[in-house]
Amino acid sequence: MNELSTLPPVLRHLCHDQPPTIAVDDGGNLTQNLDPLPVIDLESLNHEKNKLDEACKDWGVFRLVNHGIPPTLLTQLHDQAKQVFSLSFESKRASFDGSSVNHFWGTPALTSSGTGVTSDHQKTNLFEAFHVPLPQLSHFHPQLPLIDSFRVLLVEYGNHLSRIATTLFEAMVKNLDLNLEPSKSYLAKDTGYVRVYRYPHCSNPDVGLGMEVHTDSSVLTILNQQDSVSGLEVLIDNQWLTINPISNTLIINIGDLMQALSDDRYKSVVHRVKVNREKERISMGYFVFSGDGVELKSSKYKPFTYDEFREQVQQDVKAFGTKIGLARFKRGDDN
């Protein structure tokens, strides 16, 4: 099948019809050399409390090893995702139309119903993706066997992700000595979703970013980048650092909600994704949030729920073409 026929129409022109420039940063290929990212061992978390605390304070992102997800599952997920993305665009639209899983592209901001939030001021992000609400996968019954087998893998994967997120969050709360109300879900399993991203190769990466500069709105984000192509970059000390994709490791991002809960002691990491001019990239992000109606309180921010935060993000994207985020909820000097 022609690769262009698998892409959303808006990406076909942007990714493949532009002549390459002479000097191009291609996003880098896989090297097995560890970048300076902090490495946390989930199996030794009780002995790495200080290391975890420092990573969350100084970096807002770290690499997780010994996470307990079978390597075979990670490999199968990646292989199946490539096959699903390789279906024709029309086939993908027909398979997911009207289902709980949303096929979207160009904008990372979605409404609660899963439709993309766009603006006249917004540049197209060079990706297509599937938005997969994990609690609703049991109601998703795709006709294509390929997509159904991918659904089965995602169910198993989601159980591991929930376990990992809960373990990390509990350790962070203990490190921060937060006095959270035990009856409230500050990290709620039923809010978790996976986004499966495809970043097409682009003959001229200067045409745009795979994903614009942003922070995640989540409590925590868990990224699986099994691919041999790098692209994720994080902003550390005002410099962009490329995060190498190393098999059987996960990347953990602190999100906006965790930064608010921590009174800015932990930081929501600023990051972006660059495209490669020769190879496409597949990655999977898990995002988990506070529960419905749970109010986040801190000395730095006015009390807000995740629903209120998401609504403000959507308003800002529509009005300005970009997310503003926590700055919208910052307390004034008179508070």
VEXTOR-537752 format. One line per field, with one value per residue: x, y, z of N, C-alpha, C in turn; residue number from 1; residue in three letters. Coordinates in pm, whole numbers. Atoms other than C-alpha are relative to their C-alpha. Layout:
residues N
n_X: c(X;...) .
n_Y: c(Y;...) .
n_Z: c(Z;...) .
ca_X: c(X;...) .
ca_Y: c(Y;...) .
ca_Z: c(Z;...) .
c_X: c(X;...) .
c_Y: c(Y;...) .
c_Z: c(Z;...) .
num: c(NUM;...) .
residu: c(ALA;...) .
END
This chain:
residues 335
n_X: c(84;-71;-5;79;142;25;-7;106;-32;-72;-141;-66;-72;-99;-109;-67;-10;-92;-140;-81;-101;-135;-39;119;-10;99;61;-90;34;-22;-129;21;-63;97;-4;-17;128;-4;55;64;30;127;-13;-79;53;-14;-138;-35;93;-68;-30;127;35;-88;37;125;-25;-102;19;140;6;-103;13;38;-43;60;137;87;74;-78;-57;76;121;-41;-34;124;75;-63;19;142;29;-50;92;127;-25;-27;126;34;65;144;28;-13;113;120;-11;8;108;112;-41;-59;-138;1;-112;-13;-131;-21;14;-4;109;128;110;31;60;-106;-20;-114;19;-88;7;-59;-136;-75;-73;28;-99;-20;24;134;1;122;28;59;40;-15;119;104;-44;87;117;-48;1;-36;26;-125;-75;-124;30;48;-115;-67;83;-29;-131;13;64;-107;-95;62;-9;-136;-18;70;-83;-122;35;41;-120;-81;72;-3;-136;-17;80;-73;-118;44;74;127;114;113;119;-1;122;0;-92;-87;-42;114;-21;101;-28;-118;12;-122;-4;-96;-40;-85;-61;-52;-125;28;-115;-53;46;18;138;72;-32;92;88;-42;-52;113;-6;116;100;25;-76;-120;2;-94;-27;-68;-55;-78;-51;-143;-14;25;73;41;-98;47;-70;-68;-92;11;-59;76;-70;64;17;-23;95;-73;97;40;3;112;-27;105;9;86;98;44;77;-96;-71;89;11;-127;-33;-113;-124;-23;32;55;-111;26;-58;47;-42;-46;19;-119;23;-9;71;110;-21;120;-14;126;2;110;28;96;41;78;136;108;40;-102;-59;-142;-24;-139;-23;-45;105;139;54;63;14;-55;98;-15;-130;15;86;-80;-95;74;31;-123;-39;90;-20;-139;-71;-96;36;-67;-22;6;-7;137;54;-95;55;-56;-87;81;58) .
n_Y: c(-120;-127;-55;-122;32;35;-121;-101;-85;-123;32;50;-111;-56;92;65;-80;-110;35;-7;-104;57;31;48;83;103;56;99;141;68;41;68;-77;-65;-143;-29;8;85;133;49;143;17;109;-49;-133;-31;-39;-111;-109;-128;-11;-33;-136;-91;3;-74;-142;-61;35;15;113;99;129;104;136;106;-44;117;28;97;-54;51;-83;-128;24;29;-125;-84;62;-11;-141;-29;62;-75;-126;27;12;-123;-102;22;118;-38;-86;83;94;-66;-98;31;88;-69;-32;-109;-16;-145;-42;-144;-76;86;-34;61;-22;120;99;53;-74;-89;-143;-71;-146;-66;-41;121;72;144;92;101;135;54;76;58;-32;125;-1;139;59;24;98;119;-30;-21;128;-26;107;52;82;-67;-101;68;56;-115;-35;97;-37;-126;30;54;-109;-97;50;-28;-144;-44;46;-81;-138;-1;21;-121;-111;20;-33;-144;-61;24;-87;-138;-8;-66;38;13;62;141;38;-59;61;-99;69;89;99;-8;-114;31;32;14;-58;69;-104;25;-120;37;-64;-127;-34;-127;-17;-141;-38;-4;97;112;-46;-132;-17;4;86;88;-41;114;17;67;55;111;8;118;-29;117;-16;-26;-138;-96;-119;-70;-89;-68;-125;4;-114;-81;70;117;127;112;118;117;111;119;109;51;-104;-94;-138;-52;-146;-68;-83;-124;24;37;-122;-77;71;-8;-141;-34;68;83;-85;59;-20;-55;90;-9;113;-35;106;51;-17;129;108;-37;36;40;-6;16;-72;25;-121;28;-127;6;47;-94;-89;-12;-134;-6;-120;-27;-141;-70;-6;0;135;33;142;27;-43;-145;-20;41;-99;-120;33;-2;-140;-68;52;-60;-144;-40;103;71;21;-87;93;-34;-145;-49;25;-50;-96;-134;-39;-42;118) .
n_Z: c(0;2;-135;-8;-18;-140;-81;15;115;-32;-25;121;62;-91;-32;112;121;-19;26;-121;-8;2;-138;-70;-120;32;-119;-56;-1;-127;-54;-127;-106;-87;-17;-144;-71;-120;17;-122;1;-70;-96;-115;-26;-143;-27;90;-27;21;142;63;-39;73;142;18;-29;86;140;39;93;-28;66;-94;35;-83;-19;-8;124;79;125;116;14;57;140;71;10;102;131;37;28;134;97;0;68;142;72;72;-81;3;-80;-141;-34;-7;-111;-130;0;-89;-110;-116;37;97;93;17;52;17;-124;-118;-91;32;-92;-79;90;86;124;-6;-24;93;0;117;-35;-33;102;0;-55;104;-51;-14;-125;-52;-140;-49;-142;-42;-61;99;100;-2;84;136;69;140;95;56;-97;-37;-101;-120;-70;-61;-116;-106;-55;-74;-129;-87;-21;-90;-138;-46;-12;-121;-113;-7;-35;-140;-83;4;-63;-145;-46;10;-107;-124;1;-16;-127;30;-85;92;-58;42;71;134;96;61;120;18;106;106;90;81;143;78;134;85;96;117;57;132;39;68;83;-50;-137;-32;25;-127;-103;-17;-108;-43;-135;-93;-117;-7;-99;-86;-123;50;135;20;143;52;133;38;135;15;44;-107;40;-122;-61;-121;-26;-129;-13;122;113;43;-14;69;-82;84;-17;-41;-14;-131;-102;14;-38;-87;-6;-97;69;-64;-123;-103;-39;-87;-128;-73;-25;88;-36;118;114;122;93;133;100;137;83;133;98;68;144;69;-66;-86;-141;-74;-146;-73;-126;-93;-77;-107;-57;-124;22;30;-108;-104;4;-34;-81;-33;-32;120;102;-42;8;127;35;132;100;17;65;140;68;23;106;126;32;41;130;98;10;26;74;-85;-141;-97;-110;-142;-21;-9;-134;-99;-97;8;-112;-115;-64) .
ca_X: c(0;121;237;66;-274;-228;-183;-451;-477;-347;-22;44;143;325;532;619;586;845;1203;1460;1685;2063;2125;1875;1858;1691;1592;1864;1866;1889;2205;2229;2429;2235;2151;2192;1827;1786;1715;1471;1438;1076;1176;1407;1178;1191;1568;1557;1322;1575;1675;1309;1252;1552;1446;1098;1232;1529;1414;1039;1115;1304;1365;1203;1359;1244;886;740;590;696;933;729;419;602;735;394;229;478;452;72;60;273;36;-273;-122;-30;-398;-543;-667;-1022;-1008;-891;-1161;-1429;-1300;-1296;-1582;-1846;-1643;-1492;-1148;-1080;-857;-717;-422;-269;-372;-288;-590;-914;-1253;-1400;-1582;-1254;-1285;-985;-963;-826;-767;-690;-370;-254;15;-42;140;289;133;-169;-285;-544;-697;-782;-983;-881;-1199;-1407;-1207;-1446;-1718;-1503;-1567;-1375;-1458;-1101;-911;-591;-750;-921;-591;-438;-730;-656;-292;-393;-617;-324;-92;-337;-337;39;28;-226;-9;304;134;-22;309;498;229;213;592;581;303;507;820;627;450;121;-187;-436;-793;-807;-1161;-1063;-894;-608;-491;-792;-754;-1077;-934;-642;-606;-340;-250;-75;123;266;508;558;900;922;1148;1184;1160;1180;815;708;726;583;440;452;629;404;361;124;-200;-186;-79;170;252;415;579;677;910;1026;1107;1462;1403;1438;1241;1135;1319;1287;1382;1637;1818;1701;1857;1684;1792;1713;1574;1711;1460;1603;1418;1230;1252;975;988;790;680;554;233;65;-169;125;310;6;-37;329;315;568;822;787;785;582;849;843;892;841;876;1081;1026;1283;1336;1387;1202;862;834;578;530;262;176;-37;-200;-378;-561;-740;-1092;-1417;-1485;-1167;-1043;-668;-559;-222;-69;53;-272;-640;-838;-942;-1061;-920;-1244;-1198;-834;-919;-1195;-952;-695;-957;-1062;-702;-626;-933;-850;-470;-375;-177;-213;-136;-189;-107;-37;-414;-466;-174;-268;-221;25;-263;-357) .
ca_Y: c(0;353;510;839;666;566;926;1187;1411;1721;1540;1405;1741;1863;1549;1441;1723;1959;1963;1889;2167;2124;2138;1930;1802;1469;1401;1141;763;511;489;254;515;635;1004;1187;1125;996;622;486;115;33;-288;-89;208;184;227;504;750;1032;961;969;1294;1460;1346;1494;1822;1879;1715;1646;1337;1010;670;370;23;-309;-192;-543;-514;-822;-725;-945;-734;-410;-557;-692;-357;-173;-422;-421;-42;-21;-259;-64;266;101;51;296;623;544;201;349;615;353;119;379;609;619;403;488;502;825;858;1212;1413;1758;1880;1732;1897;1698;1766;1524;1354;1301;1556;1772;2130;2358;2728;2965;3052;2692;2516;2155;1902;1636;1321;1095;906;691;812;501;546;227;184;181;-81;-356;-180;-150;-434;-369;-573;-606;-892;-686;-404;-645;-819;-476;-400;-718;-617;-268;-412;-611;-313;-83;-304;-273;103;154;-51;148;489;405;280;589;832;680;710;1073;1161;1007;1196;1523;1446;1552;1547;1423;1332;950;943;1128;991;1225;968;781;460;524;845;667;664;566;768;573;816;787;1057;1019;1080;1427;1522;1868;1864;2244;2245;2185;1978;1634;1768;2131;2251;2174;2025;1737;1812;1478;1378;1139;1034;701;690;374;455;113;247;281;646;924;1246;1329;1628;1775;2125;2110;2426;2607;2344;2075;1723;1430;1129;810;529;234;-98;-219;112;366;745;904;1268;1476;1649;1979;1828;1677;2007;2180;1912;1945;2325;2353;2132;1886;2032;1947;1895;2104;1882;1851;1593;1641;1446;1242;1297;925;713;729;693;512;593;530;765;681;976;956;1230;1316;1182;1351;1653;1614;1963;2019;2262;2425;2752;2834;2785;2859;2540;2366;2030;1856;1924;2297;2275;2088;2337;2628;2454;2406;2771;2887;2657;2787;3150;3153;2829;2704;2577;2818;2571;2624;2996;3042;2921;3091;3275;3652;3830;3941;3581) .
ca_Z: c(0;-79;247;164;157;521;640;715;406;585;673;324;184;494;548;197;-55;91;-42;231;349;339;714;906;1261;1195;1554;1597;1570;1849;2051;2345;2537;2836;2833;3167;3258;3617;3629;3889;3968;4052;4230;4461;4511;4892;4875;4612;4780;4779;4421;4314;4504;4341;3993;4039;4179;3950;3628;3626;3418;3470;3316;3487;3485;3633;3587;3555;3205;3003;2719;2485;2555;2476;2152;2049;2122;1905;1619;1626;1641;1326;1148;1255;1141;809;726;478;623;514;678;1007;1001;935;1206;1483;1380;1652;1891;2229;2061;1871;1565;1551;1418;1404;1751;2093;2259;2264;2415;2671;2382;2196;1916;1832;1958;1687;1633;1348;1537;1569;1368;1265;1479;1252;1397;1387;1694;1864;2189;2394;2719;2899;3110;2790;2599;2709;2506;2194;1949;1625;1317;1193;1368;1363;1562;1800;1881;1946;2182;2380;2421;2536;2808;2950;2909;3089;3398;3423;3370;3648;3886;3801;3825;4162;4304;4190;4304;4652;4682;4569;4814;5094;4991;4982;5311;5154;5375;5116;5204;5199;5059;4741;4429;4353;4101;3962;3762;3571;3419;3253;2878;2628;2322;2049;1831;1484;1371;994;846;699;408;560;941;938;829;1189;1505;1561;1886;1993;2306;2604;2948;3021;3206;3387;3735;3577;3221;3131;2789;2603;2311;2192;1847;1716;1630;1885;1878;2234;2378;2728;2837;3119;3236;2921;2693;2487;2576;2344;2531;2379;2314;2508;2493;2800;2981;3037;3057;3343;3315;3605;3490;3576;3836;4025;4016;4166;4434;4528;4560;4277;4455;4166;3818;3511;3248;2929;2623;2249;1971;1656;1336;1146;775;696;951;1115;1493;1709;2077;2340;2624;2927;3103;3439;3628;3951;3994;3897;4117;4323;4409;4409;4681;4733;4848;4497;4303;4340;4412;4089;3958;3655;3465;3527;3422;3100;3014;3055;2835;2563;2582;2552;2258;2075;2151;2124;1951;2252;2607;2891;3174;3541;3500;3464;3821;3994;4313;4308;4534;4756;4845) .
c_X: c(88;-6;-86;-147;-32;-5;-127;38;84;148;73;85;113;122;80;20;98;143;83;98;137;42;-124;39;-108;-62;82;-52;41;149;-28;72;-106;19;8;-130;12;-70;-52;-36;-127;8;74;-49;16;139;43;-91;64;30;-126;-38;83;-35;-125;20;88;-26;-147;-21;111;-29;-28;44;-61;-145;-101;-85;83;53;-76;-125;34;32;-126;-83;56;-24;-144;-38;45;-93;-132;18;21;-127;-29;-71;-150;-40;8;-118;-127;2;-23;-114;-114;36;56;145;-3;128;10;142;9;-7;2;-115;-131;-105;-26;-63;101;19;113;-39;99;-24;61;146;95;72;-33;116;8;-11;-144;2;-136;-10;-82;-35;-3;-125;-109;38;-89;-124;37;13;29;-23;128;76;128;-25;-49;116;81;-76;31;134;-9;-67;105;100;-55;5;138;21;-64;80;123;-31;-37;120;85;-67;3;137;24;-76;71;123;-36;-71;-132;-111;-126;-118;-12;-122;-2;109;82;70;-101;21;-98;15;109;-32;139;-17;114;33;83;49;61;138;-33;124;62;-52;-20;-144;-81;47;-99;-102;56;54;-117;40;-125;-95;-23;59;136;-22;106;16;78;47;96;70;150;27;-33;-76;-43;115;-62;87;56;103;10;72;-83;87;-79;-3;11;-106;77;-101;-22;19;-119;48;-120;8;-86;-93;-42;-71;92;80;-86;-12;125;39;127;132;40;-42;-50;96;-49;67;-63;44;41;-21;133;-24;1;-87;-118;26;-135;29;-139;10;-123;-14;-106;-20;-66;-144;-101;-36;101;71;145;28;148;14;34;-113;-139;-54;-67;-10;64;-96;13;131;-10;-83;79;101;-69;-33;124;48;-87;32;140;80;99;-55;77;23;-6;3;-139;-56;91;-67;68;83;-77;-61;100) .
c_Y: c(125;63;125;-29;-39;123;84;96;122;-27;-43;108;50;-90;-46;87;117;-42;12;116;-66;-42;-36;-76;-105;-66;-111;-142;-61;-18;-65;70;70;151;28;-6;-86;-133;-50;-147;-23;-109;44;136;40;47;119;120;136;24;37;145;101;6;83;150;65;-20;2;-116;-98;-127;-107;-136;-99;33;-115;-27;-98;63;-46;83;134;-15;-24;126;88;-57;12;144;38;-56;77;133;-19;-27;130;97;-24;-120;31;86;-83;-91;67;102;-45;-90;84;39;105;1;150;33;151;84;-94;24;-60;42;-129;-109;-56;70;101;145;75;150;53;36;-120;-59;-148;-76;-121;-142;-41;-92;-63;35;-115;13;-144;-59;-37;-105;-123;20;22;-136;22;-122;-61;-79;67;101;-64;-61;111;44;-92;31;126;-20;-51;110;101;-43;25;150;55;-38;90;142;10;-13;126;116;-12;33;150;72;-14;89;145;24;76;-55;-5;-69;-142;-42;49;-62;108;-57;-113;-92;19;122;-33;-27;-11;74;-65;95;-58;135;-39;63;121;43;133;22;145;46;4;-108;-116;31;130;-1;9;-70;-86;48;-106;16;-60;-45;-110;-20;-127;35;-111;17;27;143;92;120;81;83;68;123;-2;113;79;-62;-123;-125;-110;-122;-124;-108;-129;-109;-37;99;91;140;52;152;43;92;121;-24;-38;121;84;-65;17;142;42;-63;-99;81;-82;31;54;-91;22;-127;53;-118;-35;6;-133;-109;54;-53;-34;14;-9;71;-35;123;-33;127;-18;-34;112;81;15;135;-6;132;13;148;81;26;8;-143;-24;-151;-22;43;149;31;-32;101;127;-22;7;142;72;-48;62;147;38;-103;-79;-12;97;-76;59;150;61;-10;49;100;135;32;36;-120;-66) .
c_Z: c(0;138;14;26;143;90;-13;-111;33;22;-126;-66;91;16;-122;-124;13;-33;127;-5;8;141;79;125;-11;122;60;-11;133;28;134;115;82;-3;150;80;125;-28;135;-18;80;106;126;46;147;36;-85;20;-28;-147;-79;27;-78;-148;-26;21;-105;-149;-43;-95;40;-78;105;-52;100;36;0;-122;-83;-128;-124;-24;-64;-149;-83;-19;-112;-140;-48;-33;-140;-107;-8;-74;-149;-80;-74;93;8;85;149;43;17;122;135;8;90;117;115;-26;-111;-83;-28;-47;6;125;119;96;-49;102;78;-86;-101;-133;17;22;-88;6;-128;25;11;-121;10;60;-92;58;-27;121;24;148;57;148;51;65;-100;-104;-5;-87;-146;-68;-149;-88;-55;106;47;112;129;79;67;126;118;67;85;135;99;36;101;145;59;25;126;124;17;47;148;92;6;72;152;58;-2;112;134;9;29;132;-19;89;-86;69;-52;-80;-144;-88;-69;-123;-21;-120;-115;-90;-101;-146;-63;-132;-77;-116;-114;-52;-135;-25;-86;-77;41;143;40;-20;129;96;-3;107;52;142;98;130;-2;110;108;140;-37;-144;-8;-150;-33;-141;-39;-134;0;-45;117;-56;120;53;121;24;142;4;-131;-120;-34;4;-71;91;-88;25;28;35;146;114;-30;40;81;2;119;-78;82;133;115;45;94;138;86;37;-73;44;-110;-122;-119;-114;-135;-104;-136;-73;-138;-94;-65;-150;-76;60;80;141;62;149;63;134;81;89;105;82;137;-34;-21;125;112;-13;48;71;29;30;-124;-100;65;-11;-136;-13;-138;-110;-27;-73;-149;-78;-30;-111;-137;-43;-52;-137;-110;-23;-48;-78;84;141;88;131;140;27;14;142;112;94;-19;122;125;73;95) .
num: c(1;2;3;4;5;6;7;8;9;10;11;12;13;14;15;16;17;18;19;20;21;22;23;24;25;26;27;28;29;30;31;32;33;34;35;36;37;38;39;40;41;42;43;44;45;46;47;48;49;50;51;52;53;54;55;56;57;58;59;60;61;62;63;64;65;66;67;68;69;70;71;72;73;74;75;76;77;78;79;80;81;82;83;84;85;86;87;88;89;90;91;92;93;94;95;96;97;98;99;100;101;102;103;104;105;106;107;108;109;110;111;112;113;114;115;116;117;118;119;120;121;122;123;124;125;126;127;128;129;130;131;132;133;134;135;136;137;138;139;140;141;142;143;144;145;146;147;148;149;150;151;152;153;154;155;156;157;158;159;160;161;162;163;164;165;166;167;168;169;170;171;172;173;174;175;176;177;178;179;180;181;182;183;184;185;186;187;188;189;190;191;192;193;194;195;196;197;198;199;200;201;202;203;204;205;206;207;208;209;210;211;212;213;214;215;216;217;218;219;220;221;222;223;224;225;226;227;228;229;230;231;232;233;234;235;236;237;238;239;240;241;242;243;244;245;246;247;248;249;250;251;252;253;254;255;256;257;258;259;260;261;262;263;264;265;266;267;268;269;270;271;272;273;274;275;276;277;278;279;280;281;282;283;284;285;286;287;288;289;290;291;292;293;294;295;296;297;298;299;300;301;302;303;304;305;306;307;308;309;310;311;312;313;314;315;316;317;318;319;320;321;322;323;324;325;326;327;328;329;330;331;332;333;334;335) .
residu: c(MET;ASN;GLU;LEU;SER;THR;LEU;PRO;PRO;VAL;LEU;ARG;HIS;LEU;CYS;HIS;ASP;GLN;PRO;PRO;THR;ILE;ALA;VAL;ASP;ASP;GLY;GLY;ASN;LEU;THR;GLN;ASN;LEU;ASP;PRO;LEU;PRO;VAL;ILE;ASP;LEU;GLU;SER;LEU;ASN;HIS;GLU;LYS;ASN;LYS;LEU;ASP;GLU;ALA;CYS;LYS;ASP;TRP;GLY;VAL;PHE;ARG;LEU;VAL;ASN;HIS;GLY;ILE;PRO;PRO;THR;LEU;LEU;THR;GLN;LEU;HIS;ASP;GLN;ALA;LYS;GLN;VAL;PHE;SER;LEU;SER;PHE;GLU;SER;LYS;ARG;ALA;SER;PHE;ASP;GLY;SER;SER;VAL;ASN;HIS;PHE;TRP;GLY;THR;PRO;ALA;LEU;THR;SER;SER;GLY;THR;GLY;VAL;THR;SER;ASP;HIS;GLN;LYS;THR;ASN;LEU;PHE;GLU;ALA;PHE;HIS;VAL;PRO;LEU;PRO;GLN;LEU;SER;HIS;PHE;HIS;PRO;GLN;LEU;PRO;LEU;ILE;ASP;SER;PHE;ARG;VAL;LEU;LEU;VAL;GLU;TYR;GLY;ASN;HIS;LEU;SER;ARG;ILE;ALA;THR;THR;LEU;PHE;GLU;ALA;MET;VAL;LYS;ASN;LEU;ASP;LEU;ASN;LEU;GLU;PRO;SER;LYS;SER;TYR;LEU;ALA;LYS;ASP;THR;GLY;TYR;VAL;ARG;VAL;TYR;ARG;TYR;PRO;HIS;CYS;SER;ASN;PRO;ASP;VAL;GLY;LEU;GLY;MET;GLU;VAL;HIS;THR;ASP;SER;SER;VAL;LEU;THR;ILE;LEU;ASN;GLN;GLN;ASP;SER;VAL;SER;GLY;LEU;GLU;VAL;LEU;ILE;ASP;ASN;GLN;TRP;LEU;THR;ILE;ASN;PRO;ILE;SER;ASN;THR;LEU;ILE;ILE;ASN;ILE;GLY;ASP;LEU;MET;GLN;ALA;LEU;SER;ASP;ASP;ARG;TYR;LYS;SER;VAL;VAL;HIS;ARG;VAL;LYS;VAL;ASN;ARG;GLU;LYS;GLU;ARG;ILE;SER;MET;GLY;TYR;PHE;VAL;PHE;SER;GLY;ASP;GLY;VAL;GLU;LEU;LYS;SER;SER;LYS;TYR;LYS;PRO;PHE;THR;TYR;ASP;GLU;PHE;ARG;GLU;GLN;VAL;GLN;GLN;ASP;VAL;LYS;ALA;PHE;GLY;THR;LYS;ILE;GLY;LEU;ALA;ARG;PHE;LYS;ARG;GLY;ASP;ASP;ASN) .
END
